[in-house]
Amino acid sequence: MSGLHAVRVAARLRRELQSEVEMARGRYGEFKVLVDGYPVVDAGALAAVGVLPSGRKVVEAVRAALAG
């Protein structure tokens, strides 16, 4: 599920923010979003049980990080 969620979030970031998105495979249960190498979203231990941040929350965090 987290792989599919990551693909959907990446597509949403491309569409809504016109941002370059690079996906990297992580460990099982890992979900992080980095902007310029710094984490802006980290699902932490909850990702291992399938609790992931919504696409909206990810877009908001990335938008805020890009705004500076």
LUMFIZA-156847 format. One record per residue: residue number from 1; chain; y negated, z, x of N, C-alpha, C, O in turn. Coordinates in nm, 4 decimals, m for minus. Layout:
BEGIN
R:resi:chain:nY:nZ:nX:caY:caZ:caX:cY:cZ:cX:oY:oZ:oX
R:NUM:A:Y:Z:X:Y:Z:X:Y:Z:X:Y:Z:X
...
This chain:
BEGIN
R:resi:chain:nY:nZ:nX:caY:caZ:caX:cY:cZ:cX:oY:oZ:oX
R:1:A:0.1207:0.0000:0.0820:0.0000:0.0000:0.0000:m0.1254:0.0000:0.0852:m0.2205:m0.0713:0.0531
R:2:A:m0.1290:0.0777:0.1930:m0.2523:0.0852:0.2714:m0.2845:m0.0479:0.3370:m0.4018:m0.0797:0.3567
R:3:A:m0.1818:m0.1274:0.3716:m0.2072:m0.2592:0.4287:m0.2762:m0.3500:0.3293:m0.3713:m0.4199:0.3643
R:4:A:m0.2296:m0.3497:0.2062:m0.2912:m0.4303:0.1012:m0.4322:m0.3796:0.0713:m0.5239:m0.4591:0.0509
R:5:A:m0.4491:m0.2501:0.0687:m0.5812:m0.1915:0.0449:m0.6776:m0.2340:0.1565:m0.7927:m0.2686:0.1297
R:6:A:m0.6306:m0.2310:0.2797:m0.7152:m0.2709:0.3931:m0.7577:m0.4166:0.3811:m0.8729:m0.4500:0.4089
R:7:A:m0.6669:m0.5027:0.3404:m0.6994:m0.6446:0.3231:m0.8050:m0.6611:0.2138:m0.8995:m0.7385:0.2296
R:8:A:m0.7890:m0.5898:0.1053:m0.8858:m0.5987:m0.0046:m1.0232:m0.5451:0.0362:m1.1257:m0.6042:0.0021
R:9:A:m1.0252:m0.4349:0.1080:m1.1525:m0.3773:0.1527:m1.2203:m0.4714:0.2522:m1.3418:m0.4904:0.2467
R:10:A:m1.1431:m0.5298:0.3421:m1.2002:m0.6247:0.4390:m1.2624:m0.7437:0.3676:m1.3715:m0.7879:0.4036
R:11:A:m1.1940:m0.7955:0.2669:m1.2482:m0.9084:0.1903:m1.3763:m0.8676:0.1183:m1.4712:m0.9457:0.1105
R:12:A:m1.3789:m0.7472:0.0666:m1.4987:m0.7001:m0.0042:m1.6164:m0.6843:0.0919:m1.7297:m0.7177:0.0573
R:13:A:m1.5900:m0.6337:0.2124:m1.6965:m0.6205:0.3122:m1.7515:m0.7579:0.3505:m1.8726:m0.7754:0.3643
R:14:A:m1.6625:m0.8541:0.3673:m1.7076:m0.9896:0.4001:m1.7948:m1.0454:0.2882:m1.8999:m1.1044:0.3135
R:15:A:m1.7505:m1.0264:0.1650:m1.8195:m1.0826:0.0494:m1.9525:m1.0129:0.0226:m2.0545:m1.0794:0.0048
R:16:A:m1.9527:m0.8805:0.0195:m2.0719:m0.8066:m0.0218:m2.1738:m0.7866:0.0899:m2.2939:m0.7808:0.0634
R:17:A:m2.1276:m0.7760:0.2136:m2.2192:m0.7483:0.3242:m2.2297:m0.8648:0.4219:m2.3037:m0.8572:0.5200
R:18:A:m2.1569:m0.9708:0.3961:m2.1532:m1.0852:0.4870:m2.1321:m1.0375:0.6309:m2.2008:m1.0816:0.7231
R:19:A:m2.0363:m0.9470:0.6481:m2.0090:m0.8854:0.7776:m1.8854:m0.9448:0.8416:m1.7913:m0.9857:0.7735
R:20:A:m1.8874:m0.9486:0.9729:m1.7673:m0.9830:1.0471:m1.6723:m0.8647:1.0350:m1.7129:m0.7496:1.0512
R:21:A:m1.5482:m0.8930:1.0069:m1.4489:m0.7879:0.9888:m1.3296:m0.8191:1.0773:m1.2767:m0.9303:1.0753
R:22:A:m1.2881:m0.7212:1.1541:m1.1693:m0.7357:1.2369:m1.0712:m0.6284:1.1919:m1.1062:m0.5107:1.1836
R:23:A:m0.9503:m0.6690:1.1635:m0.8493:m0.5726:1.1224:m0.7551:m0.5470:1.2387:m0.7188:m0.6385:1.3126
R:24:A:m0.7165:m0.4225:1.2537:m0.6220:m0.3849:1.3584:m0.5113:m0.3020:1.2968:m0.5359:m0.2167:1.2115
R:25:A:m0.3927:m0.3269:1.3396:m0.2789:m0.2501:1.2894:m0.2832:m0.1113:1.3513:m0.3035:m0.0959:1.4717
R:26:A:m0.2639:m0.0117:1.2676:m0.2633:0.1260:1.3157:m0.1285:0.1905:1.2920:m0.0312:0.1235:1.2575
R:27:A:m0.1239:0.3192:1.3106:m0.0003:0.3938:1.2849:0.0193:0.4075:1.1342:m0.0749:0.3896:1.0570
R:28:A:0.1394:0.4386:1.0935:0.1690:0.4605:0.9521:0.0770:0.5693:0.8983:0.0625:0.6756:0.9586
R:29:A:0.0155:0.5414:0.7846:m0.0705:0.6405:0.7211:m0.2085:0.6522:0.7809:m0.2789:0.7499:0.7556
R:30:A:m0.2487:0.5538:0.8604:m0.3807:0.5578:0.9222:m0.4732:0.4593:0.8507:m0.4349:0.3449:0.8262
R:31:A:m0.5936:0.5030:0.8174:m0.6929:0.4157:0.7559:m0.8293:0.4572:0.8074:m0.8838:0.5598:0.7667
R:32:A:m0.8840:0.3766:0.8974:m1.0158:0.4037:0.9549:m1.0982:0.2769:0.9468:m1.0458:0.1658:0.9540
R:33:A:m1.2293:0.2960:0.9316:m1.3229:0.1843:0.9342:m1.4256:0.2171:1.0409:m1.4890:0.3226:1.0381
R:34:A:m1.4412:0.1246:1.1352:m1.5347:0.1438:1.2461:m1.6502:0.0459:1.2338:m1.6322:m0.0681:1.1908
R:35:A:m1.7683:0.0910:1.2716:m1.8855:0.0042:1.2834:m1.9364:0.0216:1.4254:m1.9727:0.1320:1.4660
R:36:A:m1.9388:m0.0863:1.4996:m1.9795:m0.0836:1.6406:m1.8999:0.0205:1.7195:m1.9539:0.0869:1.8080
R:37:A:m1.7725:0.0340:1.6871:m1.6848:0.1245:1.7602:m1.6865:0.2689:1.7149:m1.6117:0.3513:1.7676
R:38:A:m1.7709:0.3009:1.6178:m1.7810:0.4386:1.5685:m1.7208:0.4491:1.4289:m1.7485:0.3650:1.3434
R:39:A:m1.6388:0.5514:1.4046:m1.5779:0.5659:1.2727:m1.6812:0.6029:1.1658:m1.7596:0.6961:1.1835
R:40:A:m1.6800:0.5288:1.0552:m1.7658:0.5622:0.9416:m1.6815:0.6053:0.8226:m1.7318:0.6687:0.7298
R:41:A:m1.5534:0.5710:0.8254:m1.4588:0.6156:0.7237:m1.3289:0.6497:0.7950:m1.2786:0.5703:0.8745
R:42:A:m1.2748:0.7668:0.7669:m1.1460:0.8073:0.8218:m1.0727:0.8832:0.7122:m1.1115:0.9944:0.6762
R:43:A:m0.9671:0.8233:0.6595:m0.8935:0.8859:0.5498:m0.8150:1.0071:0.5961:m0.7713:1.0876:0.5139
R:44:A:m0.7966:1.0212:0.7260:m0.7289:1.1383:0.7796:m0.5865:1.1530:0.7300:m0.5184:1.0539:0.7038
R:45:A:m0.5420:1.2762:0.7172:m0.4041:1.3057:0.6795:m0.3710:1.2594:0.5380:m0.2546:1.2339:0.5071
R:46:A:m0.4709:1.2484:0.4526:m0.4444:1.2054:0.3146:m0.3935:1.0622:0.3074:m0.3242:1.0260:0.2123
R:47:A:m0.4267:0.9807:0.4063:m0.3799:0.8414:0.4062:m0.2280:0.8353:0.4131:m0.1670:0.7436:0.3583
R:48:A:m0.1668:0.9320:0.4799:m0.0203:0.9338:0.4930:0.0487:0.9495:0.3583:0.1639:0.9093:0.3424
R:49:A:m0.0211:1.0078:0.2612:0.0374:1.0237:0.1279:m0.0224:0.9248:0.0283:m0.0017:0.9363:m0.0925
R:50:A:m0.0963:0.8282:0.0805:m0.1470:0.7207:m0.0045:m0.2825:0.7433:m0.0676:m0.3245:0.6645:m0.1523
R:51:A:m0.3521:0.8488:m0.0289:m0.4849:0.8749:m0.0837:m0.5867:0.8078:0.0083:m0.6122:0.8543:0.1193
R:52:A:m0.6441:0.6978:m0.0399:m0.7354:0.6175:0.0404:m0.8722:0.6108:m0.0253:m0.8827:0.6198:m0.1476
R:53:A:m0.9775:0.5950:0.0551:m1.1113:0.5827:m0.0025:m1.1231:0.4527:m0.0810:m1.0621:0.3519:m0.0454
R:54:A:m1.2008:0.4557:m0.1862:m1.2188:0.3364:m0.2683:m1.2962:0.2301:m0.1911:m1.3670:0.2602:m0.0950
R:55:A:m1.2816:0.1074:m0.2343:m1.3571:m0.0013:m0.1737:m1.5064:0.0234:m0.1820:m1.5800:m0.0062:m0.0879
R:56:A:m1.5515:0.0775:m0.2944:m1.6939:0.1083:m0.3128:m1.7421:0.2071:m0.2078:m1.8483:0.1873:m0.1488
R:57:A:m1.6652:0.3139:m0.1834:m1.7048:0.4145:m0.0851:m1.7087:0.3562:0.0557:m1.7957:0.3911:0.1355
R:58:A:m1.6142:0.2675:0.0858:m1.6128:0.2054:0.2178:m1.7350:0.1163:0.2352:m1.8016:0.1214:0.3386
R:59:A:m1.7646:0.0346:0.1345:m1.8816:m0.0540:0.1427:m2.0095:0.0288:0.1588:m2.0959:m0.0067:0.2389
R:60:A:m2.0224:0.1376:0.0843:m2.1409:0.2226:0.0953:m2.1542:0.2828:0.2348:m2.2640:0.2875:0.2902
R:61:A:m2.0430:0.3289:0.2917:m2.0465:0.3886:0.4261:m2.0832:0.2840:0.5311:m2.1618:0.3116:0.6217
R:62:A:m2.0272:0.1653:0.5191:m2.0579:0.0599:0.6157:m2.2029:0.0162:0.5999:m2.2729:m0.0038:0.6991
R:63:A:m2.2481:0.0015:0.4761:m2.3879:m0.0379:0.4516:m2.4837:0.0639:0.5142:m2.5820:0.0259:0.5777
R:64:A:m2.4552:0.1913:0.4964:m2.5396:0.2965:0.5533:m2.5386:0.2922:0.7059:m2.6426:0.3100:0.7694
R:65:A:m2.4217:0.2685:0.7644:m2.4119:0.2620:0.9100:m2.4882:0.1423:0.9654:m2.5528:0.1523:1.0697
R:66:A:m2.4809:0.0306:0.8965:m2.5519:m0.0894:0.9416:m2.7032:m0.0737:0.9274:m2.7793:m0.1302:1.0059
R:67:A:m2.7467:0.0031:0.8270:m2.8889:0.0257:0.8054:m2.9484:0.1155:0.9131:m3.0688:0.1140:0.9388
R:68:A:m2.8611:0.1931:0.9749:m2.9051:0.2670:1.0895:m2.9334:0.4083:1.0784:m2.9711:0.4716:1.1770
